[in-house]
Amino acid sequence: MTTNDSIAKKLAEFDELVDWFQSEDFSIDKAAEKIRQAELLAGDIEQRLNDVQNDIVVLKQKFDRD
């Protein structure tokens, strides 16, 4: 699985969580758990995007030197 696939998968999971809050299945009792899951996913997505950004910066610097 590539990083982009992994990011896309995590974004899809995040979207499912967000959709849950707007669905008929919403329950205040489960909301805290879903929020924690969303926070963890958001942090993971942010880290993966930062990693990709760093890779791009490194590649750009390499090509700028050449």
N, C-alpha and C positions, 0 to 999 in steps of 0.2 A: 504494500500500500504506500503510495507516495504521500508526501506532506500535503499536497493539495487535496487528495482524496480524503485524508484524515481531517483536514480543516472542513471540507464539505460535509463529512459525516457528522462532525461535532456541531456544525451550524444547523444541520437538519435536526439533530437531537434537541438543540436549543430552541429551534422553531416549534418543535412538538411541545416542549414545556410551556412556551409562551401561549401557544394555541389552547393548552389545557386551561389556562386562567380565563379564557374567553368561552369555554365550552360549558355544556350543561353538567359535565362531570365535576366541575369546580366544587371544592369543599374547603371551608375555612380550616378544618382540622388537618387537611393535607397540604395546605398552602405553604406553611413554614418549611416542610420537607422539600417541596417543589422549588421554593426560592433558594434553598441551600444547594440543590442540584444545579439550578441555573447559574448560581454564583460560581460553582466549581467549573462548570462547562465554560462560562465566560472567561474565567481566569486561564483555563487551558487553551482556549481559542486565542486569547490575547498573547500568550506565550509563544504559541506556534506561529502566529503572524509576526511577532517580533523576531523570531528565529529566521523566518523567510526574509524579512527586511534586512537583517544583518547579513545574510548570505548574498543578497542583492548588492549591498554596499561593498562587500568584499570583492565580488565579481567586478563591479564597476571600477573599483580602485585598481584591480589587476589589469583591466583593459585600458584604463587611463595611463598606466605605466608603460604598456606595450606600444 
